[in-house]
Amino acid sequence: MGRTVLIVGGGGREHALAIGLIGSPSVDLVHVAPGNAGTASIATNHKVSAGDVIGQVNLAKALNADLVIVGPEAPLVDGLADKLRADGIPCFGPHATGAMLEGSKTFAKETMLKLGVPTAEVARLDIESNIDDTLEKFGSPWVVKRDVLAGGKGVVVTADLDEARKFITQSIDSDGFVLLEQFLPGEEASMLVMMDESGFVPLPCSQDHKRVGEGDTGLNTGGMGAYAPAPVVTESIRNRAIREIVEPMHKYLSSQDVPYRGCLYVGLMIDSNGAPSVVEFNVRFGDPETQVTIPLISSDLCDLFLAVAEGRLAENTPTFHDAFAMTVVLAAEGYPGPPIKGVEITGDFTQYTGLEGRAFIHHAGTTFQDGKLISSGGRVLAATGISGTLLKARNLAYQKLSEVHLEGSHFRQDIGYRAL
């Protein structure tokens, strides 16, 4: 009898996890709560919101789940992993204290500074602070971060003094204080690290595209596309990031009374000399980074996640495909502002498999209504291509995306341009 797995969440990340787990030889049943139209077609959805901690624990018990994988950060900050483990249910995702690395940018900064992890200089601004003096000291462009979970939208990077000052004032009014960071020039990359007290395993590094417009212009989004492995993270840069960032973080997190078990997402900035610094930590898989990372894991995915959840990652060394993956996000009209929802989506959603590789659709903001596939979010779906070269993966992803239609939607046509 195979394992029963519950995935918490309902976006593209959770659909990617579900696809990966359905393919695991050790898995019998996959459940997703709340899920989306994509997960409904391959797993069993449950109408329990990701933020309903008690509801998720009760669902895991009712399903006799052998493993729970938590997608989004908010339930982790609210202690979902703690409650599951207290009931003897293995959970992939850190306890509430560990989750504060994403839940509080102040906590993350203090931890990095204590451990000597390279990161940007920071100032805490409140009602008593001299905002103009601090802005002048830091210089343009300014990086302003709210110290709250804001779904990836609590950061403003701007060279406009008035915009920076306005966001600082609004954030102090709503939150009591805000952080102003030194701007780090360079190229961003994402390193997802599987981690427990027994060891850590970095997954293939990826690069995502946060800005809505071509050439990384326009407003910030949750991510308009990604690719992996990212050539910008050379072997020497990867080794340096492990030595200067991952190893001290692992030593610290594994020495706590309750060790960290889950994914530590390291948002890197790589300068012109190849020196990596931390832009941010997340305490879960990224979205859309998951869509290009999970398909590259060739070993049993459930074995890997369960090993982390039970604190025995050192016993499980994953293997990877020698391939590239690219995903391109299709966003609803209006995104990243308020998206227009409830629009029918049509097209060919079958997986393509051929000599060049394979391509398929990851659902995110989708649902079924009266038998029709309907948009229900800002980032609606993504087309993902897997192939032996990044260019072939790109071509497969865009070809697959061309087979789907959503009125008023938009996507970037230059995903992967930095590498290509």
Secondary structure, DSSP 8 states (H G I E B T S, - for coil): --EEEEEEE-SHHHHHHHHHHHT-TTEEEEEEEE--HHHHTTSEE----TT-HHHHHHHHHHTT-SEEEE-SSHHHHTTHHHHHHHTT--EES--HHHHHHHH-HHHHHHHHHHHT--B--EEEEETTS-HHHHHHHH-SSEEEE-SS--TT-SEEEES-HHHHHHHHHHHHHHHSEEEEE----SEEEEEEEEEETTEEEE---BEE--EEETTTEEEE-S-SEEEES-TTS-HHHHHHHIIIIIHHHHHHHHTSSS---EEEEEEEEE-TTS-EEEEEEESS--TTHHHHHGGGB-S-HHHHHHHHHTT-GGG----B-S-EEEEEEEE-TTTTSS-----BEEE--S-EEETTEEEEEEESSEEEETTEEEE-SSEEEEEEEEESSHHHHHHHHHHHHTTEEETT-B--S-TTTTT-
